[in-house]
């Protein structure tokens, strides 16, 4: 039974708390974890909203968060209460059927730490009467789910943030279309992902350790100006770790860059056979000059892990190596960056990894969260894990062994991939923006489909040199800059889970960033940076409903039920990095009576 969070419900909860029986227990109508279920499929098994009545969707409620900034969080709904992390790591608990505030937590961010990667947070975890959240200042918090009171607070990096790149060192020789150099981000350490809770442990990883130097566009209404890679010792190495849910004590830790063997095998191709423009002999000769490069190796853990509870395996993607795009000071394959990684969920021991791009020079990190499902190989079912790459392919692996079963047809246009920068600038796509960026996919196993939010946005990959001056040698560095003129757009693609074939694509006017939700009744929901929240027919890709909003819908939508009524909800807050209008609203929809 799905109880309404009313005064009667609060009284019951208070009694249970008093006798020590209360725990946050997911119910049938909930959205209890980041991906909706443990497999991260983001597929709602509700039947109320259908293609036949979707046009009757109307606004059920809106909540003004008071914080206008890039908003990426997945709301969590447990027993009629919605928990949402806001930009800058504030948290609200709301009545999920009305949007009315229950409590609010205001984060006391450490101002002494520079944010590496912006104020956005991708969500909380709720379990055992606690709300867990990682923060931009690299802390992990536990809050009381009933009151919002802080229960414990740990610094997961112990202040070890790493060195940030400096735009001042580039001087006037780097020109962002004639504007002043303004930095919006640089390598550091924070927590961006929504945690996962398993077996009494809260699991989370750090981000930003190989972020690179992000420069703002000189036009305040335009998106990111450039991403710059500078040779040197910037950032640090990343990790995924598990902490005791009651005390925050460290249980295990997996470093995404090993202290031995990070050079790998110096492979000349990707694992699936795509040639890479590497001078292997030169890299091997230079390796002795950079013995400590692994200490600054990057490998952020951007994506919330998926957990195979039956086999006790955790899956997550790692970020690019550090320094970003500039490989001269990090010879080798740079393990385990730009990889899909599988760990023993109880010990953190490595089970397997698949490095999509060894010695990555293009920002092709594994950003979109992995998803678990079954596929068919030679007529037999195989438990699989899939991941939508920045490269523009959907990779499907054997969950146990890591074997690549297949990669899909390209779901975005591809051109000049895996080519090096030139002084004139080399136009490539997808580039550092992706393919598919951090947006989570949705899987409808019954229809044998995965739905992917894709990006077509060409970038100019350019080589620069800062001339020698005094006792300072010349400095070579590279940049990737989004090309504003020309064609750029988003593609929501449906791909077959057994063949990797494209089934349909739905084109939208701006690059898609945020995420996808599918439903049992055959609907696919997503949002656009211009403010449209829309639904497609899962079988055809035809748009069947949309509603305009005053800010970009650039967060993952969810669905849940309260007292038998189905709702859709999403954060309407835009995305500064992509130039989409920012806002400060959480919004929910339900069927209206006409």
Secondary structure, DSSP 8 states (H G I E B T S, - for coil): -----SHHHHHHHHHHHHTT-------TT-B-STTSSTT---EE---SS-TTTGGGEEEEEEEE-S--S----B-EEETTEEEEE-GGG-EEEEETTT--EEEEE-----TTS--SS-S---B-EEETTEEEEE-TTSEEEEEETTT--EEEEEETTTT---B---GGGGGGGS-BTTB---EEE-S--B--S--EEETTEEEEE-B-TT--EEE--SSTTS---EEEEESS--B-B-EEEEEETTT--EEEEEESS-SS-TTTT--SB-TTS-B----HHHHHHHGGGGTTGGGG-B----S--EEETTTTEEEEE---BSSSS--TTS-S--TTTTEEEEEETTT--EEEEEESSTT--S-----S--EEEEEEETTEEEEEEEEE-TTS-EEEEETTT--EEEE---SS--BSTT---BSS-EEEBS-TT-SS-S-B-EEETTTTEEEEEEEEE-EEEEEEEE--BTTB--EEEEEEEE--SS-EEEEEEEEETTT--EEEEEEESS---SB-EEETTSEEEEE-TTS-EEEEETTT--EEEEE--SS---S--EEEEETTEEEEEEEE--BTTTTB----EEEEEEE---
